[in-house]
Amino acid sequence: MAYTNSWKLEIASPVAAPRLFRPAVMDWHTLAPKLASHVVASAHPVDGDGNVGSVRQFSFTSGMPFGFMKERLEFLDADKCECKSTLVEGGGIGVAIETATSHIKVEPAAGGGSVVKVDSTYKLLPGVDVKDEIVKAKESVTAIFKAAEAYLVANPDAYN
């Protein structure tokens, strides 16, 4: 029997919320092949202009358990640094999971930094166990935001 589960993650950053949200979430398909080339071989928009309904694809290196994933943007409030996306193809769809969504919100924190809040919900296919994959997923999401953070710290004029 398939069941729905979820996980949550919080990541602290010294970078302000609006400055971190755009490169780590909205422009990640552009930056990922440059900042995380060991994981993301290529990435590009498949459909849309970056607004709700848009689909983008990430193709991964051989070190990943799947070759690619496509995600659709379901909700976006750039002013509040918040979005929700759904995995629509690849990334374990049809193999281990039936559906998966991620809600990301980057909130201001004391001292000018931010806190990234991620809530991921997924419905597993019958007989599938993903305990190890949850740990890997959290590590991957953390790595994305930390790579964007490092880029912004090293490039103080970027995304201002």
N, C-alpha and C positions, 0 to 999 in steps of 0.2 A: 504494500500500500504506500503511495506517495504521501509525503508530508511536507509541510511548510515550516521553515525555520528562518532565523535571522541572526545577524551579529551586528554589533555596534563598535565604533572605534572613535577615539578622540586623539588629535595630534596637535600639540602646541607648536607655535611658530613665532619668531620675532618679527615676521613680516606682516604688515597691515592686511586686513581681510580683503579689500578690493584689489590690492596689488597682487595677492597670492591667487585669488580665485581665477582671474583671467588666464594666466599662463598654465596653471595646474589643472584647470577644468576645461575652459572654453577653447584654449589654444593648444591643448596637450597633443593633439594630432600633428601639430606643426613642430613642437619642441621635442616630443618623445624620441624620434629617431636621432636627434642630435644629443640629447641629454641622457638617454637610456638605450643607446644603440646595442648594448649587450642583451637587451630584452626585446625591444621594438625595432624590427627591421624596417618597417615603413608604416605610414598611416596617412589616411586621406578621407575627405568627405566623399560619401557615396551619393547622397541625395540631400537637397536642401541647402540653406544658406547660413546654418548655424543657429537658427531659431527652432522653436518647438516643432517636432516632426522630422527634423534633420537626422540623417543616419551617417555615421562615420565608421570606417574600418581600421583596425589595427592588425598588422601582420607581425608575427613574432618570430624570434630566432629559434633555433633547434633546442635551446635550453628550456623552452616552455612546454607544458604538457599538451598544448593544442596550437595549431598553426595560425589561427586568426580569430577575431571576434568582431561582430558588428553591433553597435549600440545606437538606439534611437532616443533622442532627447524628448522627454515627455512633459517636462515643466521647466521653466527658466524664469528667474527673477534676478537679473544681473545686479540690480541696485541693492538687493538684499544678499547677494552672493550665495544663491541657492539654486539647485537644480535637481532633477530626478531623471534617470535614464533607465532604459530597459534593454537587456541583452536580447537581440533578435536572431542572431545566427553565430555559429562557432562558439568558442569558449565553453564547451561542455553541453550546449543545448542539444537535446536529443540523445546524448550519451550518458550524462549523469544528472542533468537538471532539466526540468520542464520549462521553468521560467525563472528569471532573476531580475531584480530591480535594485537600484542604488539611489539613495537620497543623500545629497551632499550639501552641507551648509558651512560656510566659513564665517565665523562670528568674530567681532572685535574682542580683544582681550586687554587687560590692564597693561599699561606701558607701551601701547601702540602696536602690539603684536596681534595675533589671532589664534583661534582654536578651530580646527577643522573637525566637523562632526559628520561621520559617515554611518548610515543605517542601511544595511544590505539585507534584502529579503529574497529567499529562493524557495522553489518547490522542487524537491528531489524526485527523480524517477524511482519506482519501486526497487528495493533491494540495494540502494546506493548509500554509502557512508562517506561523508566528506570532512571528517574531523581534521585530518592533516591539511586539507585544502583550505579550510577556514583560516588556519594559522598562516598559510602561504598567501592567501588573499589579503589579510591584514598587513603582512609584510610588504606586499606589492603596492598597496594603496599608500602606506607610509613612505615607501621609496619614491613614489611619484611626487608627493608633496615635498619631501625633503630635497629631491633633485631640483624642483622648481624653486624652492627656497634658496638653495645654494646658488642657482643661476641668478636670482634676483639680488642676493647679497653681493655677488661678484660683479654684477652689472647694475649699479645703483640708479642709472637713468632709464632702465628698461621697465616698461609697463607702469609708468607714472601718469 
